[in-house]
Amino acid sequence: MKKLIFVVLLLSVYFVQAQDKINQFDDKGNRHGLWRGTHKESNRIRYEGTFEHGKEIGVFKYFDDTKAASVIATRDFSKGDGSCYAIFYDQKGNKVSEGKLISKLPEGEWKYYHYESPQLMSHEFYKNGKLSGARKVFYKDGTLAEETNYIQGVKEGISKTYSEKGELIDAHIYTKGQFDGVATYYDGLGNKMYEGNYANGKRVGTWKFFEKNKVVKQVKAEKFSQELIKYEQRNTKEVSKTFEQLKQEKGDQE
């Protein structure tokens, strides 16, 4: 019994000493050594990582506020230049996004993933925390859905959107975040629908409507909306008519 009590006392001393080595400061008041933070209300572990005289080193782990304490993010400070490589996860361990952070702002290449999937959803580049360069968005099968260029977080240059079959849906030109220049729209099957110009985000000049890739009507920009309604109604009727014909043909074959 005395030996058992002695062992328990030794273990108690060990655990106390171990706890004393967590969340310590150096003689200048900087965090030093292993640190663990907690969620305020639950007191569950929120993060764990090591400081060297106030500077993060190695990999920090961040946990959700559940009993499972699932890792929802990691930050790797191994480069030692003040930056870190961050990876964010959902509660099932799937990657949500990853990339470099400098002063908590995204920098360089960043990747974002589809929900509960390893498939890339978007590929982006940042400079000083703002989008800079080509931003690409992908469908879940990997097909390119959208490509837009950015300068300091603002859309600039050509932007294109694609259907799931890889066909062009629309193409625009941006200047300082506004439509500016030729804009062309397609039906997702490769056929041009309408086309015209923008200036400072507003339609200008003459807009053209197409059927079977041939111009069928031209209208002034101020009348575009009214003509678009007629155009869509006409094409809806054509689609419905074609659908009914297909049903009849199928019925005749049966």
C-alpha positions as CSV (number, residue, x, y, z in Angstrom):
1,M,0.0,0.0,0.0
2,K,2.8,2.4,0.9
3,K,4.5,1.7,-2.4
4,L,1.3,2.5,-4.3
5,I,0.9,5.8,-2.4
6,F,4.5,6.6,-3.3
7,V,3.9,5.9,-7.0
8,V,0.8,8.0,-7.0
9,L,2.6,10.9,-5.4
10,L,5.4,10.7,-7.9
11,L,3.0,10.7,-10.8
12,S,1.2,13.7,-9.3
13,V,4.5,15.6,-9.1
14,Y,5.3,14.6,-12.7
15,F,2.0,15.9,-14.1
16,V,2.3,19.2,-12.1
17,Q,5.8,19.7,-13.5
18,A,4.6,18.9,-17.0
19,Q,1.8,21.4,-16.7
20,D,4.2,24.0,-15.4
21,K,6.2,23.7,-18.7
22,I,3.1,24.7,-20.8
23,N,2.2,28.4,-21.6
24,Q,5.4,29.8,-20.3
25,F,7.1,33.2,-20.9
26,D,10.8,34.0,-21.3
27,D,12.5,36.6,-19.2
28,K,11.4,39.3,-21.6
29,G,7.7,38.4,-21.4
30,N,7.6,36.6,-24.7
31,R,5.8,33.3,-25.1
32,H,8.3,30.5,-25.1
33,G,8.0,26.7,-25.4
34,L,4.8,24.7,-25.9
35,W,1.5,26.6,-25.7
36,R,-2.0,25.5,-25.7
37,G,-5.0,27.8,-26.0
38,T,-8.6,26.9,-25.1
39,H,-12.1,27.7,-26.2
40,K,-13.5,30.2,-23.7
41,E,-16.8,28.6,-22.7
42,S,-16.0,24.9,-23.0
43,N,-12.4,25.2,-22.0
44,R,-11.6,22.6,-24.7
45,I,-8.3,22.8,-26.5
46,R,-8.3,25.4,-29.3
47,Y,-4.8,25.3,-30.5
48,E,-1.4,23.8,-29.8
49,G,2.0,25.0,-30.9
50,T,5.5,26.0,-30.0
51,F,7.0,29.4,-29.6
52,E,10.7,30.4,-29.5
53,H,11.0,33.7,-27.6
54,G,7.7,35.0,-29.0
55,K,8.1,33.5,-32.5
56,E,6.0,30.6,-33.8
57,I,8.0,27.6,-35.0
58,G,7.1,24.3,-36.4
59,V,3.5,23.2,-37.0
60,F,0.5,24.7,-35.0
61,K,-2.7,22.7,-34.8
62,Y,-6.2,24.2,-34.4
63,F,-9.1,22.2,-33.0
64,D,-12.9,22.5,-33.2
65,D,-15.0,23.0,-30.1
66,T,-16.2,19.4,-29.7
67,K,-15.3,16.5,-27.6
68,A,-13.7,14.9,-30.6
69,A,-11.3,17.9,-30.9
70,S,-11.1,17.5,-34.7
71,V,-8.2,19.3,-36.4
72,I,-9.7,22.0,-38.5
73,A,-6.5,23.8,-39.4
74,T,-2.7,23.6,-39.4
75,R,-0.2,26.3,-39.8
76,D,3.4,25.4,-40.7
77,F,6.0,28.1,-39.7
78,S,9.0,25.9,-40.6
79,K,10.4,28.4,-43.1
80,G,11.2,30.8,-40.3
81,D,10.5,34.0,-42.3
82,G,7.3,34.9,-40.5
83,S,5.1,33.3,-43.1
84,C,3.3,30.0,-42.7
85,Y,1.6,27.4,-44.9
86,A,-2.0,27.0,-43.8
87,I,-4.3,24.1,-44.5
88,F,-8.0,24.3,-43.4
89,Y,-10.1,21.1,-43.0
90,D,-13.8,20.3,-42.4
91,Q,-14.7,18.1,-39.4
92,K,-14.3,15.0,-41.5
93,G,-10.7,15.7,-42.3
94,N,-11.3,16.9,-45.9
95,K,-9.2,19.8,-47.1
96,V,-11.2,23.0,-47.6
97,S,-8.4,25.3,-48.7
98,E,-4.6,25.7,-48.5
99,G,-2.0,28.3,-49.2
100,K,0.6,30.7,-47.8
101,L,-0.2,33.4,-45.2
102,I,1.9,36.4,-44.3
103,S,0.7,38.5,-41.4
104,K,-2.6,36.4,-41.5
105,L,-3.2,37.6,-45.1
106,P,-3.2,35.2,-48.1
107,E,-0.1,35.5,-50.4
108,G,0.8,33.6,-53.6
109,E,-1.0,30.5,-54.7
110,W,-4.2,29.3,-52.9
111,K,-6.3,26.3,-53.6
112,Y,-9.9,25.7,-52.6
113,Y,-11.7,22.3,-52.8
114,H,-15.2,21.1,-53.6
115,Y,-17.3,20.1,-50.6
116,E,-16.0,16.8,-49.1
117,S,-13.9,16.2,-52.2
118,P,-10.2,16.3,-53.2
119,Q,-11.2,17.9,-56.4
120,L,-10.0,21.5,-56.9
121,M,-12.8,24.0,-56.9
122,S,-10.8,27.2,-57.5
123,H,-7.2,28.2,-58.0
124,E,-6.2,31.7,-57.1
125,F,-3.2,34.0,-56.5
126,Y,-2.9,36.8,-54.0
127,K,-0.6,39.7,-53.4
128,N,-0.8,41.5,-50.0
129,G,-4.1,39.8,-49.3
130,K,-5.8,40.7,-52.5
131,L,-6.5,38.6,-55.6
132,S,-3.9,39.2,-58.3
133,G,-3.6,37.2,-61.5
134,A,-5.8,34.6,-63.1
135,R,-8.5,33.0,-60.9
136,K,-9.9,29.7,-62.2
137,V,-13.0,28.0,-61.0
138,F,-13.7,24.3,-61.8
139,Y,-16.7,22.0,-61.9
140,K,-16.5,18.9,-59.7
141,D,-15.3,16.8,-62.7
142,G,-12.3,19.1,-63.2
143,T,-13.7,21.0,-66.2
144,L,-12.9,24.7,-66.3
145,A,-16.0,26.7,-65.3
146,E,-14.7,30.3,-65.1
147,E,-11.5,32.2,-65.7
148,T,-11.1,35.8,-64.6
149,N,-8.0,38.1,-64.2
150,Y,-7.6,40.3,-61.2
151,I,-5.3,43.2,-60.3
152,Q,-5.2,44.1,-56.6
153,G,-8.5,42.5,-55.9
154,V,-10.3,44.1,-58.9
155,K,-11.4,42.3,-62.1
156,E,-9.3,43.5,-65.0
157,G,-9.1,42.1,-68.6
158,I,-10.8,39.1,-70.2
159,S,-13.3,37.0,-68.2
160,K,-14.8,33.8,-69.6
161,T,-17.5,31.3,-68.3
162,Y,-17.9,27.8,-69.6
163,S,-20.6,25.1,-69.5
164,E,-20.0,21.7,-67.9
165,K,-19.3,20.4,-71.4
166,G,-16.5,22.9,-71.9
167,E,-18.5,25.2,-74.2
168,L,-18.1,29.0,-73.9
169,I,-21.2,30.6,-72.2
170,D,-20.0,34.2,-72.1
171,A,-16.9,36.4,-72.6
172,H,-16.4,39.9,-71.1
173,I,-13.7,42.5,-70.7
174,Y,-13.3,44.3,-67.4
175,T,-11.7,47.6,-66.7
176,K,-11.3,48.4,-63.0
177,G,-14.0,46.0,-62.1
178,Q,-16.6,47.1,-64.6
179,F,-17.7,45.7,-68.0
180,D,-15.8,47.6,-70.7
181,G,-15.6,46.5,-74.3
182,V,-17.1,43.6,-76.3
183,A,-19.3,41.1,-74.5
184,T,-20.5,38.0,-76.2
185,Y,-23.0,35.4,-74.9
186,Y,-23.5,31.8,-76.0
187,D,-26.1,29.1,-75.5
188,G,-23.6,26.6,-73.9
189,L,-23.6,24.5,-77.1
190,G,-21.2,26.7,-79.1
191,N,-23.9,28.9,-80.7
192,K,-23.7,32.7,-80.4
193,M,-26.8,34.3,-78.9
194,Y,-26.1,38.1,-78.6
195,E,-23.2,40.5,-78.6
196,G,-22.5,44.1,-77.9
197,N,-20.3,46.7,-76.2
198,Y,-20.1,48.0,-72.7
199,A,-18.5,51.3,-71.5
200,N,-18.1,51.9,-67.8
201,G,-20.4,49.1,-66.9
202,K,-23.3,50.2,-69.2
203,R,-24.4,48.8,-72.5
204,V,-23.7,51.1,-75.4
205,G,-24.0,51.2,-79.2
206,T,-25.7,48.5,-81.2
207,W,-26.3,45.0,-79.9
208,K,-26.7,42.0,-82.2
209,F,-28.9,39.0,-81.8
210,F,-28.1,35.7,-83.5
211,E,-29.8,32.5,-84.5
212,K,-27.7,29.6,-85.9
213,N,-24.7,32.0,-85.6
214,K,-26.2,34.5,-88.0
215,V,-27.3,38.0,-87.1
216,V,-31.1,38.2,-87.1
217,K,-31.6,41.6,-85.4
218,Q,-29.7,44.7,-84.3
219,V,-31.0,47.1,-81.7
220,K,-29.8,50.1,-79.8
221,A,-28.4,49.5,-76.3
222,E,-31.4,51.2,-74.6
223,K,-33.8,48.7,-76.3
224,F,-31.7,45.6,-75.5
225,S,-33.8,44.5,-72.5
226,Q,-37.1,44.6,-74.4
227,E,-35.6,42.7,-77.3
228,L,-34.0,40.2,-75.0
229,I,-37.4,39.2,-73.5
230,K,-38.8,38.7,-77.0
231,Y,-35.7,36.7,-78.1
232,E,-35.9,34.4,-75.1
233,Q,-39.7,33.9,-75.5
234,R,-39.2,33.0,-79.2
235,N,-36.4,30.6,-78.4
236,T,-38.4,29.0,-75.5
237,K,-41.2,28.4,-78.0
238,E,-38.8,26.8,-80.5
239,V,-37.4,24.6,-77.8
240,S,-40.9,23.6,-76.6
241,K,-42.0,22.9,-80.2
242,T,-38.9,20.8,-80.8
243,F,-39.6,18.9,-77.6
244,E,-43.2,18.2,-78.6
245,Q,-42.0,17.0,-82.0
246,L,-39.6,14.6,-80.4
247,K,-42.4,13.2,-78.1
248,Q,-44.6,12.7,-81.1
249,E,-41.9,11.0,-83.1
250,K,-41.2,8.7,-80.2
251,G,-44.9,7.9,-79.9
252,D,-45.1,7.1,-83.6
253,Q,-42.2,4.8,-83.3
254,E,-43.8,2.9,-80.4
